[in-house]
Amino acid sequence: MPIDKATVAKIARLARIRVPEAEQERLAGELSNILGWVEQLAEVDTADVRPMTSVVDAVPPMRPDEVTDGGRRDEILANSPNVARGFFTVPKVVE
Amino acid sequence: MAGLYDLTLAETRAALAKGDVSPTELASAYINAVEAARPLNAFITETPEIAMDMAKAAEARLARGEGGAMEGIPIGVKDLFCTKGVPSTAGSHILDGFVPTYESTVTAKLFAAGAVMLGKCNMDEFAMGSANMTSYYGPVENPWRSAAASNKKLVPGGSSGGSASAVAAHAVLAATGTDTGGSIRQPAAFTGIVGLKPTYGRCSRWGVVAFASSLDQAGPMTRTVRDAAIMLGAMAGHDPKDSTSVNRPVPDYEAAIGGDLRNLRIGVPREYRVEGMPAEIDDLWRQGIAWLKDAGARIVDISLPHTKYALPTYYIVAPAEASSNLARYDGVRYGLRVDGATLQEMYENTRAEGFGAEVRRRVMIGTYVLSAGYYDAYYLQAQKVRTRIAEDFHKAWESVDAILTPTAPSAAFAQGEKMDDPIAMYLNDVFTVPASLAGLPAISVPAGLSKDGLPLGLHVIGRPFDEETVLQVGQALEDAAAFDAKPGFLAG
C-alpha cells in the first residue's frame, strides 16, 4: 500500500523525528518503494506457523531477584548534555 | 624486524613468544601503520597512548610467562563496542561526546586475553549500511582498486567497513566486527580478508550499541582462518549480563582446523543461484565446490525454498527492532541535544539532526510496521516467515554438515554507487541475511579475484554452535584458494 504525505507526517511524529514538509513527498516515495517490495511476504503460506521469538533453542535463564548493581548516579549522569542537581533535565512540561 | 607487517596474527604470536619482537615494538610499528592508513578513513578515534600502555602491560605479562591468547596483538575495535573512557560513536552524530563509563564484555575479554587496542574503527551509522557510506565521520575507502577504473575509490562494504579496510591494509592484525545481516562477512569479501559471524548467543552483546537485538552478533575479522579461530576463542563465552548469551563451553577453535573433509557433507543450495548474478561469482562458487570435493567432502544439492523471502523479512524485522532500540536517543541521557520549545520538539529536533538519512528511513519503516493496524500484516507475518527460513536450514542439517555459497553477489563497487536506490544496496546482503535470520554461524573466506582484480569471497554456513566445522571448511577453502593477492594500498 503506497504511503502518502499525511502518513509520513504521522510516522515521523510517532518516531519523534522532525521531517520538514518539503521532505515528506520524497520520503513517501522511498518508504512506499521499500514497503511495496516487502509486501511479497504476504504470498508465503504461514498458516499454523509460529512467529519466531527466539532464534536459539535456549530457555531464558532465571536468577534470584536481587540487587546486584547500583549506586552509580554520577556515572549515569556523566554523559548527559544537561544535568542539574543530580538529575537529567528536560524542557518544562508542566506550567 | 623485517616483514613484521606481513605476519599473520598466529605468526606474530609465535614471534612474540620467541622474543623476535616485543609487544611495545609491535605496538609502535602498528601505531605507525594506523597513521599511514589515514587516507582510508578507517578509524574514527586512534588510541596510540592506550595501545602503548596495553603493550607495556602485555610485555610484563609475557615476561612473567602469563601471556593470554591475544597477548600483545594489536587490534582495531569497531566503534559500535563501548570502550571505557574512549569515545564510542556508532558512526552517528547523535552520540556526540559520548564516552562510556563501562567496557563491553567482548572488548573486556579481548583485553583480558592481552589484545592491544589501536583505535576505534569507522562504520556505517548504527551498523546500517552495506558500503560504509552512511557514517557521520565520512565514508571508508577500500585499499583495493579496480584494474578497470583505477582512479575510482571503492567501498569496503559495510557495516564493519573500517575494520575490514584496516585489516586488509595491514593497519591492524585483526579487528572486531559486528554482523546483523552480513556486516562482517560482506566487507570481509570486499576487502579480501576473513570474517566470521558466530552463532547468535555465542558472543555477549553487552556493551555493544544495539541495532537489531535478535540478529546482532560480534565476531572476528582477520587475515586468515586460523587467526579468526584464535580471536573467536578470546571473544566468545557466556555472560550473565546478556540474557541471550548461551551458557556452553567455548571449544578450542584453533584445534578444530586442519584435517581433510572426508566425513563432511557440504550442501549447495539451488536457490542461491540468483538471477543476474555475474558469471565470475558463479564460476568462483563452482570452483569452491570442486575444491571441497578434492578435500574429500561429499557435495549434496539442497533446497532452501524460502531463500528469496529472507531479504524482505530482514527489512521488516531489523528496522522494527531498530526503531525500538534507537528510541533511547532522546537528547536527555547522552549524546547530542538540539533544543526545542517543548519536550516533544526537543526530541524531534535532536533525532532529526542526530540521525542520518538511512537511519531515519529505517526507524520510520520500523515505526510503521509496528504501528497499530499494520503490526499483524507486516511484523507478525515477517516473524512467521523467519520461522520458515529457519526451518529450511533445520531440514538441510538432516543431510549436510555445512553449506557453501558465495558471500556477496558482486565485488566491491565505487563510492557513490547504489546510493539513490536503497533496495539495490540491500541486495548486497542477499547471501548473508538468511543465516543471520536463522542465527547460524558463517564465515567468509577470500577465494579469488574478479576480472578487474578485486577480491571475491566464499561463504560457509554451519549448524548452531558448530563454528568448528565452519572454520574447518573455511581452512580447506583457504588452503585450496591460496589467495595471496594484496591490495594496492598497504599501510604496513
Chai-1 contact restraints between the chains, C-beta under 6 A:
chainA,res_idxA,chainB,res_idxB,connection_type,confidence,min_distance_angstrom,max_distance_angstrom,comment,restraint_id
A,I11,B,M364,contact,1.0,0.0,6.0,A-B,restraint_1
A,I11,B,T367,contact,1.0,0.0,6.0,A-B,restraint_2
A,I11,B,Y368,contact,1.0,0.0,6.0,A-B,restraint_3
A,L14,B,T367,contact,1.0,0.0,6.0,A-B,restraint_4
A,A15,B,V363,contact,1.0,0.0,6.0,A-B,restraint_5
A,A15,B,M364,contact,1.0,0.0,6.0,A-B,restraint_6
A,A15,B,T367,contact,1.0,0.0,6.0,A-B,restraint_7
A,R16,B,Y347,contact,1.0,0.0,6.0,A-B,restraint_8
A,R16,B,E348,contact,1.0,0.0,6.0,A-B,restraint_9
A,R16,B,R351,contact,1.0,0.0,6.0,A-B,restraint_10
A,I17,B,R351,contact,1.0,0.0,6.0,A-B,restraint_11
A,I17,B,A352,contact,1.0,0.0,6.0,A-B,restraint_12
A,I17,B,R360,contact,1.0,0.0,6.0,A-B,restraint_13
A,R18,B,E348,contact,1.0,0.0,6.0,A-B,restraint_14
A,R18,B,N349,contact,1.0,0.0,6.0,A-B,restraint_15
A,R18,B,A352,contact,1.0,0.0,6.0,A-B,restraint_16
A,I34,B,I365,contact,1.0,0.0,6.0,A-B,restraint_17
A,W37,B,I423,contact,1.0,0.0,6.0,A-B,restraint_18
A,V38,B,P312,contact,1.0,0.0,6.0,A-B,restraint_19
A,V38,B,Y315,contact,1.0,0.0,6.0,A-B,restraint_20
A,V38,B,I316,contact,1.0,0.0,6.0,A-B,restraint_21
A,Q40,B,P312,contact,1.0,0.0,6.0,A-B,restraint_22
A,L41,B,Y309,contact,1.0,0.0,6.0,A-B,restraint_23
A,L41,B,P312,contact,1.0,0.0,6.0,A-B,restraint_24
A,L41,B,Q381,contact,1.0,0.0,6.0,A-B,restraint_25
A,L41,B,V385,contact,1.0,0.0,6.0,A-B,restraint_26
A,V44,B,Y309,contact,1.0,0.0,6.0,A-B,restraint_27
A,V44,B,V385,contact,1.0,0.0,6.0,A-B,restraint_28
A,T46,B,K384,contact,1.0,0.0,6.0,A-B,restraint_29
A,V49,B,K384,contact,1.0,0.0,6.0,A-B,restraint_30
A,V49,B,T387,contact,1.0,0.0,6.0,A-B,restraint_31
A,P51,B,L380,contact,1.0,0.0,6.0,A-B,restraint_32
A,P51,B,Q383,contact,1.0,0.0,6.0,A-B,restraint_33
A,P51,B,K384,contact,1.0,0.0,6.0,A-B,restraint_34
A,M52,B,Q383,contact,1.0,0.0,6.0,A-B,restraint_35
A,M52,B,R386,contact,1.0,0.0,6.0,A-B,restraint_36
A,M52,B,T387,contact,1.0,0.0,6.0,A-B,restraint_37
A,V55,B,Y200,contact,1.0,0.0,6.0,A-B,restraint_38
A,V55,B,G439,contact,1.0,0.0,6.0,A-B,restraint_39
A,V56,B,Y200,contact,1.0,0.0,6.0,A-B,restraint_40
A,V56,B,G201,contact,1.0,0.0,6.0,A-B,restraint_41
A,V56,B,G439,contact,1.0,0.0,6.0,A-B,restraint_42
A,A58,B,V246,contact,1.0,0.0,6.0,A-B,restraint_43
A,E75,B,T101,contact,1.0,0.0,6.0,A-B,restraint_44
A,A78,B,T101,contact,1.0,0.0,6.0,A-B,restraint_45
A,N79,B,F98,contact,1.0,0.0,6.0,A-B,restraint_46
A,N79,B,Y334,contact,1.0,0.0,6.0,A-B,restraint_47
A,S80,B,R333,contact,1.0,0.0,6.0,A-B,restraint_48
A,P81,B,R337,contact,1.0,0.0,6.0,A-B,restraint_49
A,F88,B,V332,contact,1.0,0.0,6.0,A-B,restraint_50
A,V90,B,V332,contact,1.0,0.0,6.0,A-B,restraint_51
A,V90,B,L343,contact,1.0,0.0,6.0,A-B,restraint_52
A,P91,B,T342,contact,1.0,0.0,6.0,A-B,restraint_53
A,P91,B,L343,contact,1.0,0.0,6.0,A-B,restraint_54
A,P91,B,M346,contact,1.0,0.0,6.0,A-B,restraint_55
A,V93,B,L343,contact,1.0,0.0,6.0,A-B,restraint_56
